[in-house]
């Protein structure tokens, strides 16, 4: 099922990228949960791993999905390690922020830095 969905997702993302390029857009972001497992990563000039401490992930999952702490921990433990993402991506954005605004500022700063690096 993952292979079928991934194939369709990659194909549609490639179509969208072509549409954006035809319109003259120079910057496009791809938010993909399986970016590294798919061929989408090859389309990127830069990749960013967004990670958070396990305890923070558990709390966020519990609030977002109204599930028990035990079940939230089982889901977090089933995820790939942080190293998988940090080693597979060009940059890492650490999301241990208490407020969304603080994380948004971190993300903005990193993206601006990446753009400066790739524009020059």
C-alpha positions as CSV (number, residue, x, y, z in Angstrom):
1,X,0.0,0.0,0.0
2,X,2.8,2.4,0.8
3,X,4.5,1.7,-2.5
4,X,1.3,2.5,-4.4
5,X,0.7,5.7,-2.4
6,X,4.3,6.8,-2.7
7,X,4.4,6.3,-6.4
8,X,1.2,8.4,-6.9
9,X,2.5,11.0,-4.5
10,X,5.9,11.3,-6.2
11,X,4.2,11.5,-9.6
12,X,1.8,14.2,-8.5
13,X,4.6,16.2,-6.8
14,X,6.7,16.1,-9.9
15,X,3.7,17.4,-11.9
16,X,3.2,20.2,-9.5
17,X,6.8,21.2,-9.6
18,X,6.7,21.3,-13.4
19,X,3.6,23.5,-13.2
20,X,5.3,25.9,-10.8
21,X,8.4,26.1,-13.0
22,X,6.3,26.8,-16.0
23,X,4.7,29.7,-14.1
24,X,8.2,31.0,-13.3
25,X,8.3,30.1,-9.6
26,X,11.8,29.6,-8.4
27,X,11.1,28.4,-4.8
28,X,8.9,25.5,-3.9
29,X,8.8,23.6,-0.6
30,X,7.8,19.9,-0.2
31,X,6.4,18.8,3.1
32,X,6.6,15.0,2.9
33,X,6.6,12.5,5.8
34,X,8.5,9.9,3.7
35,X,10.7,12.3,1.8
36,X,13.9,10.3,2.4
37,X,12.3,7.0,1.6
38,X,10.9,8.3,-1.7
39,X,12.6,9.7,-4.7
40,X,11.3,13.2,-3.8
41,X,14.5,14.0,-1.9
42,X,16.4,13.9,-5.2
43,X,14.3,16.8,-6.4
44,X,15.4,19.0,-3.4
45,X,18.3,21.5,-3.3
46,X,18.1,21.4,0.5
47,X,16.3,19.1,3.0
48,X,15.4,19.9,6.6
49,X,14.8,17.4,9.3
50,X,12.4,18.7,11.9
51,X,12.8,16.8,15.2
52,X,11.5,17.2,18.7
53,X,12.4,15.5,22.0
54,X,10.4,12.3,22.5
55,X,8.6,13.7,25.6
56,X,7.4,16.7,23.6
57,X,6.2,14.5,20.8
58,X,4.3,12.3,23.2
59,X,2.5,15.3,24.8
60,X,1.7,16.8,21.4
61,X,0.3,13.5,20.1
62,X,-1.8,13.1,23.2
63,X,-3.3,16.6,22.9
64,X,-3.8,16.4,19.1
65,X,-5.4,13.0,19.0
66,X,-6.8,12.5,22.4
67,X,-4.9,9.2,23.0
68,X,-3.4,7.7,26.2
69,X,0.2,8.4,27.1
70,X,1.0,4.7,26.8
71,X,-0.3,4.6,23.2
72,X,1.4,7.9,22.3
73,X,4.7,6.4,23.6
74,X,4.2,3.3,21.5
75,X,3.8,5.4,18.4
76,X,6.9,7.5,19.2
77,X,9.0,4.4,19.8
78,X,7.9,3.0,16.4
79,X,9.2,6.0,14.6
80,X,12.6,6.2,13.0
81,X,15.4,7.6,15.1
82,X,16.4,11.2,15.0
83,X,19.7,10.2,13.6
84,X,18.0,8.7,10.5
85,X,16.6,12.2,9.8
86,X,19.5,14.3,10.8
87,X,22.0,12.2,8.9
88,X,19.7,12.0,5.8
89,X,18.9,15.7,5.7
90,X,21.1,18.8,5.0
91,X,19.8,20.8,7.9
92,X,18.1,20.1,11.3
93,X,15.4,22.2,12.9
94,X,14.9,21.3,16.5
95,X,11.4,21.9,17.7
96,X,11.5,22.0,21.5
97,X,9.7,25.4,21.6
98,X,6.9,26.0,24.1
99,X,5.2,28.4,21.7
100,X,4.5,28.1,18.0
101,X,5.8,31.7,17.5
102,X,9.2,30.8,18.8
103,X,9.4,27.8,16.4
104,X,8.2,29.9,13.5
105,X,11.0,32.3,14.2
106,X,13.6,29.5,14.2
107,X,12.2,28.1,11.0
108,X,12.2,31.5,9.3
109,X,15.8,32.1,10.3
110,X,16.9,28.8,9.0
111,X,15.0,29.1,5.7
112,X,16.4,32.6,5.1
113,X,19.9,31.3,5.8
114,X,19.4,28.4,3.3
115,X,18.0,30.8,0.7
116,X,21.0,33.1,1.1
117,X,23.4,30.1,0.7
118,X,21.6,28.8,-2.4
119,X,21.0,32.2,-4.0
120,X,24.7,33.2,-4.0
